[in-house]
Amino acid sequence: MRLSELFTRTLRDAPADAELASHRLAMRAGLVRPVAAGIFALMPLGWRVMRRIEAILREEMDALGGQELRLPVVQPAEVWQASGRWETFGAVLQKFTTDAGRAYALGPTHEDVLAVLAAREIDSYKQLPQHVYQIQTKYRHEPRPRGGLLRLREFTMKDAYSLHADAADLNRFFEQMHAAYRRIFERVGLDVVPVEADSGAMGGSGSIEFLMPHDAGEDAFVTCEACGYVANLEVATFALDAPPDVALEPLTKIATPGCKTIEDVAAYVGVPTTQTLKAVFFVREHPHEADRFVFALIRGDLEVNEVKLINALGGGTLRPATDDEIRAVGAVPGYASPLGLGDDVTVVADRSVQAGANFVAGANEEGYHVSGLNIPRDLAPGFITDIAEAPDGARCPRCEAGKLRVQRAIELGHLFKLGTRYSEPVGMLFQGEDGALRPVVMGSYGIGLERLMAAVIERHHDEWGIIWPPSIAPFDVHLVMLGKDEAVSAQAVRLYDELRAAGFAVLLDDRAESPGVKFADADLIGVPLRVTVSQKALERGGVEVKWRGEAERSVVPPDAVAALLRERAPDRAAV
């Protein structure tokens, strides 16, 4: 391709709202252009990167026996109603009704429609296992799209689905997919951390997600410095100390004027925050149940993890309770306690309340707390479970000796053991060897392509622009032609044609621009090898070559460029 004919132009400055490097550089290099909030057009350079990512994904999925298909983006309501997710998936499921009154949704994921289709196709154990995949558009009505390409409303996903006769076969294939994902991320130049994760709206018995550590990531995970324990913050646990062997004090009301925070109370009473109890209020909403007021009780030095809490409550969504709602159940904001509340309040206590004694907690009276609160002597919560977010520096739950470290990260892929979550509701059954009907066991495996492209840019860039790994660069060679000399022009065009004939993708900068502009754009776009054809280089017997991200320049014969590319960039996906 000739740069003079490229549909997109580069930008000297990034948009003011572009906070992440991947957003700034994708815009400046002309990879994408915004159309609406969370919706981007992939321009020619960006589309070429996406096609190379797709090629790697197809190679890895095909190697596992995958069959590519294409499922519809527009899906009738009955598909989602059959799986039970029409009401429970949440606001990100974009629903709409046609003029004829029929309800549809834009697919945010495709487990539901795949299950309905498979129920019609699979009826015997002889047809199992199966592995199908697609690279398809998804739409999620994200309330807050952010980070440029990292959290979009419309995006592309490689989603694969496996169908099995039993959990053992799913586990076998799950490990193969796990290895394939490791290869995919390695091939695009990313180091990732596989972690235990929450299955969320997908459901199932377990999941693994692949995270790239990044300070601006909206995900987080913990690792143990000693034993290697690793888990997403949504499921991570930690070791608690045994309860202290102390005499239980009597429950006593104490004045705490002006003390509304845990820190204020602890300082005023003269106890550590670990000897206080914190009240956190939510309203749990569920499409098939009445709203429930939830009183979360946790040790004062810890924070409630909302994912753990909603899972403990059986699903739905949480929102913070208002002060009026708190008062309506008999509690006092800032001085709240579950003591004396009615049966219409669901009290969920974190297990940390059992790892202490003589706690200080709210008294449900303005300006007062109680001391000497002990569980279960003074209070029997509705249930006690793990709803705490693992703090940095906590003891590892596995080895109990190492310290947990919390890291921010970007999620790049997710593997789910769905089990029979979708097959049972839609009647996806097969006849076993013994003639009995059983539900098909499913797995689901996803990677977002725009997010993956953004992650590569986040990891591979410098102050001048993108540094593409050769495997997914939009072009293999950025051929820069300097000057108007006919010999320079002839050599540049000849090399352009020869490299293309040898199977390389070449971007020829034939514009009437200064050398400074051309080199700046080459650095910005980030093609792995820059080859400069100039009168000065020709006089030295060749062309100048420079690898992006390296300072060294050298002059080589024109016919040596192809061999240089094959040596340094062997894993190039076809475009």
N, C-alpha and C positions, 0 to 999 in steps of 0.2 A: 504494500500500500504506500502511496505517496502522501506525505504529510500535507502537501499543498491541497490535496483533495479530501482530507479528513473532514467529516461532518462537524466534529466538535473542535473547539479551540481551547487552548490552555488559558488559565487565569493567573494573573500576577498575585492577586490577593484572594484570601479565603473569605467566605461569608462570615459575618460577625457572629452568627449563632453557632458556628462550628467549633466545638470545644475540644474534641478528640482529634489526634493526628490523622486517623483514618478518614474522618469526615472532611477535614481540611484538604488533605492531599487527593482524595477521590474527586472532590469538586475541582480543585485547581488543575489536576491532570486530565480532566475531562472524562473520567470514567462514568460518572453519574450526573444527573441533573434532577432537582426536586420538582415534583408536580403538585403534591399536597403534603400535609403533615403525615409523615411515616410512609410516603409513597414516592419512590424515585424511578426515573427512567434510566435504564442501562444504555449508555451511549456505546458507540462502536468499540472503543478500547476496553470498557468495562465488560461488554458482552463477550469479547474474545477471552478475557480472563475467566469469565463464568463458563465458557465452553471448555476450556482446559480443565477447570475443576470438575465439570461434568464428566469429562473423559476419564479422569482418574477414578471417580466414583463408579462409573460403569465398569471399568476394568476390575475393580475390587468386588463389586456385587456379582458380576458375571463369573468371577473365579469361584464364588460360593454357590454357583448353580442358580443364580437369580434370573428370573424372567421379567423383563421390563414390560410394564403396562402403563396405562394412563387413565386415571380416575377423574371424574368431573369435579370442577370447582363448585358449581352450583348443584346443591343437593337438596332433595325434597325433605320436608319436615319429618315425614314418616320414617326415614332412615335413622334420624337422630332420636325419634320417639321410640323406635324399636330397641335401641341400645339403652334408652333411659337417660340420655344426656341432653335432650332438647331443653329441659328446664335447669339442669344442674351444671352445665358446662360454664355458665357465667356470661357476663356482659360482652366478652370478647367474641362470642358467637354472633356474627352479624346476620340477623334475620330480616326477611322482607317478604312481602305478599304481592303476587301478581294482580293484574287487573281482574283476572278471573277468580281471585280470592284464594289461590293456593299458596301455602306457606313454603318458603325455601330458606336455606342458609348458604352463606359462602363458606366453603370448607376451611376451617382452621387447621384441620388434620383429617386423616382419612381412614382411621380404624373402623368407624361406623359403617361407611359405605363398603369397605372391603369385606367386612364381616357379613353384610347382607348379601353381597355377590357370592362369597365363598359358600354361604349356606345353600345356594342354588347349584353350585358346581361340585362340591365335595360330599360324597355319601359313603365312601368305603376307605378302610385302612390302606388299601392298595394305592390310593391316591396321595398318601402322606409319606414323608413330609413335603411341603411346598415352600418356596421362597420367591416372592414377587416384590418388585420395587418400581418406583417411579421417580421422576424429577419433575416436579409440578408446582404450580402457583398455589400459595396459601393466603388466606386473608383472616386477620384477627383484629377486631376493633379495639386495639390497644388504647387505653385512656391517655397514656403519656408516652408516645413514641419519642425515643431519645437516642443520642449517640450516633446520629447519622444513619449508618447501615446496621447498627447493632440491634436496635429494637424497632422493627418496622410494622406497619399494618399489612402491606402486601409484600410478600417475599417468596423466594423459591426454596423448596426443601427437597432433599433426597429422603424419601421415606420408604422403608422396606418393611415387609410383614412376613412372618414365618408361621406356618401351620403344622402342628405336630399331633401325634397320637397320644403322647403323654408328657409329663413334666420332665422326665429324664431326657427325652429327645430334645425338648426345648433347651434344657441346660447345656446339652452337647453343642447345639447350634449357637447358642448364646456366646459360648467361649470362642467359637470361630468368628462370629461377628465382632466380638471384642478385639480380637487380633487384627481383623480387617480395618477396624477404626484406627487402631494404633498405626497401621501402615499408611492409611490415608493422611493422617495428620503429619506423619514423618515426611511423606512425599511432598506436602505443600510447605514444608519448612517450619513446622510448629512443634514445640514441646508441650505436651498436655499432661494433666494429672487425672487419671480415672478415679472417681470417688463414689462411695455409696450415696444414694440420693433418694429424695421423696418422689413417689410416683404421681402425686398431685391429681389433676383431673383425668389423667390417663388410667389410673387404677392399676390393679395387678399386685403381684406378690413382692416385687422388688425392682430396682433399677440402678443403672450405673450411668453417670454423666461424665463427660470429658471437659475439664476446665483448663483454661490458660490463665495462669496467674497474671493479674493486671490491676494496678491501683485504682483504675476507673471502672472496674467491673462491677456489675450490680449483683453478682452472686458472691458467695463466700464459702470457704471450706476450712477445715482444721486438719493439721498434721501433727503427729507426735514426733518429737525430736529423738526419742529413744527407739521405739519399736516400729515406726512406719505406719501406724494407724492413720487413716485418712477418711474423711466423710464430709459431705456437704453440711453446712451449718444448720440446714433444715432438719437433719436427722442425727447430727453429731451429739454424742452424750459425753459425760465426763464423770470422774470418780469423786464421790463425796466423802468427807471425813465421817468417822463414826460419831454418834451423838456423845456429847461430853458426859462424863460421870459426875453429875452435880445434883445437889438436892433441888427439888422442884419448889420454886417460890410460889406464894399465893398470887392469884390474879388481883392486881391492884390498879385502880384508876389514878392517873397522875396528870397534873396540869402541864401542858406543853404550848404555851401561848406563842402564836405566830409561827409555829413549826409545821409546815405543810409538806416539806420534802423529806425523803429518807435521811439525807445528810444533815438537815436541820435537827430532826428528831434525835438521831444518833448522837450528835454533838451535845445537844441540850441535856439528854438523859445520861450521857457518859458511857455509851456502849458502842462497840463496833457495828458497822452496817450489817455484818453477818448475823447479828442478834436482833435484827428488826425484820418485820414482815411487811411486804409491799402489796397493796391492793391495786389491781388493774382491771378496768371494767370494759366489757364489750357487749354488743348485741349480736347474737348469732342468727343469721337469716338463712332460711332454707325454703325452696319452692314448695315443698310438700309438708312443711310443718310450720307451726306458729313461731314467731320470733321469740327467742329466749334471752333473758338477761343473764350474762355470765360474769361471775366474780372470780377472777384468777388471783390466787394467793401464792406468793413466791417470796423467797428470802430476799431481803432488801438489797443485797449486793448483786443480784442477778436480774436478767431481763427475760420477759416472756417471749418465746418464739411462737409467732402466730400460726405457723404451719403445723407445728406440733400440737398446738391447742385445738385447731379446727379438726385435725385428724382424731384427736381424743374425743371430740364431740360428735364424731360420725359424719363429718363433711359439712358443706354449706359455705357461707362466707361470714367474715367478721367485720364489724365496724366499731370504732370507739363509741362508747356510751356517752351521751351528753350529761351535763351536770343535772339537768332537770330529770333525766331518766334515773340517775344515781339517787337523787333525793326521793324519787317516787317509790323506790323499793325500801326506803328507810335508812339508807346510808348517807354519810356526810362527806362530800368531796374534800380531800386533803386529810380527813381524819377517819376514813372508812375502815370498817371491820366486818367480817362475816358473822360476828357474834350477834345473835338475836334477829337475824334476817329470816324472812318467811320462806315457805317452800317454793315460791315462784322464782326464786333465785337459784341458779345452778352454780354451786361453788366447786371449782376445780383447783386443787392445791398441787403445787409442784412437790416432787419428792424431797426437795431441799428442806421442807418444813419438818421433816422427820430427822434431819441431821443437826438438830440444835435443841436448845431448851431455854426456857425463861425469856421468850421473845417479847419485844416491844411492838405493839400494833395499835391501829386506830381504835378509838372507843365509840365511834359513831356519835361524837359530840364535839361541837366546835371548841377547839382549844384544849382537847384532852386526848390522851392515849392510854393504853393499859400496858402494864409490865407483868412479867410472870405468866405470859400466855404459853401454854404447853399443849401439844397435840399428841394423842387424842383426848387428854383429860378435859380440856376446856372447849374443844371444838372437834367435831367429826365431819370433815368435808365430804361432799358428795362422792368424790373419788380423788385419789392421789396418784399422780402419774408424772412422767417427765415432760414438762412444758418449758423448760429453761433453755436459753441459748447458751451454748458452750462459750465461756469467756476465755480470752487470751490468757495463757498462763495456768489454766486449770490442769489438774492431774489427768493423765490419760486413763480412759476406762478399761483399756486392754492390758497394759503392763503396770499401770498405777504408779509408775516411777517417773516416766517422762512427762514433760510439759507440753500442752497443746498450744500451737501457734495458729492464729486466725489470719487468713490471707484473702484479699479480694480477688475475684477472677471473672472471666468471661466464659459463659457456657458455650461450647461448640458442638456438642453432640450428646445424644441420650439414647440409651438402650433400656427397653422395658420388657419385663416378664409379665405379660398380660394375663396369662393363664386362661381361664374360661370366662373372664369378665365380659367379653363381647359375644362369644359363641353361644353361651347359655341363653341370654335374652332374645337373640334373633333366631334361635333354633339351628345353629350350625352344628349338626350332629353327624357322626360317621358310624358305620357298622364295623365293629371289631372282628377279629378272627373267630371269636366265639359267638358271633351273631348279635351281641348286645350293642345297643346304641349308646354312644358316649359323646360328650362335647369336645370339639376340637380345641387344642391348647395353642394359644397364640403368643407371638412375640412381636414387638414393634421397635423400629430403629431409625432415628432421624438425625439429619445434619442440615442446618440452614446455610445456603450457599452465599448469600450476600454477607451474612455475619462472618462466615469463614474468610471471605475476601477481605473484609474489614480487619479481622484479626491478623491476617498475614501482613497487612499494611502497618498495623500497630507494632508488630514485632520486627518488621523489616523496613526501616526508613531512617533517614538522617535529616539534617537541617535543610538539605537541598531538594529532597523528594523521596519517592518510593524506591526501594531496592528489591525488585521482584526475584523470588526464587525462579530459576530457569524452568521448573516444571509447569508453572502457571502464568508466566509472563505473557502479556498480550502479543509480543513479538520476540523472536530470538535475537535479532540484530537491529540496532538503530544505526542506520547508515547515514552519515552526515556529509553532505557535499558542500565544500567551501569554495567560494570564488566563482567567476564566470568563465574561466579558462576552458576551452573546448576539450582539452586532454583530460581535465578533471571531470567534466561532465560525462565524457565518453567512458572513462574508467568506472565512475560511480554507477552508471546505468548497466555496464557490462557485469560488474560485481553483483548488482541487484538481481539481474536475471540469472546469473550462475548460482547464487545462493538459493534463490527460489526453486530453481530446477533441481537443486540438491535436497530439497524438502524442508528448507528453513523458512520461517515467517520473517519477513523483512519490512521494516518501516524506513522509507527513504525520505529524508528531509531535503527536499528540492526547493524549498522556499527561498525567496529573495530577502533573507534576513541576515543580520550580522552574526558573526561567529558566537558572540556572547549570548544572543537570544537562542541560537540553536543548541548550544551546549547546556544552557539553563533548562530548556525544555527537555533535553535528553535526560538530564539528572532528575527532573520532576516526574517524567513518565516512568523512568526506572527500568527500561529494558536491560537485560543482563550485560550485553556486549555492545559497546559503542565503537563503530568503525568510521574513521574520518578519512575522507578522500580530499586531499588538498595538493596544491602545486608543491609545497614544501615536502610533503610526505612522498610524493611521486619522485621528486629529485633524490630522495634517500632510498629509492628502490622499492617502495611499497605503499602501504596504507597504515595509518595509526590505529592501534587497537587499545581499548581501555575497558576493563571490567567495572561495572557499576559497583560502587562501594569500595573500590581500591584506588590508590593514588598512582600506581605505576602505569606508565604509557610505554608502548613499544611500537616499532615499525616492522611489519611483516609483509612478505609477498602476498598479493591479493589471493593467490590460489591456496594460501595456507589458512585462510579464515575458516573455511568449512571444517578442516581437521581440528582446529582449535575449539570450535563449537562442540564437535562430537566428543572431544576429550573432557571439556569442562561442564557440559550440560547434557549428559546422556539421557536423563529421565524427563523428556519433553513430551507432554501430552499433545496429541494432534489437534489442530484447529481447523 
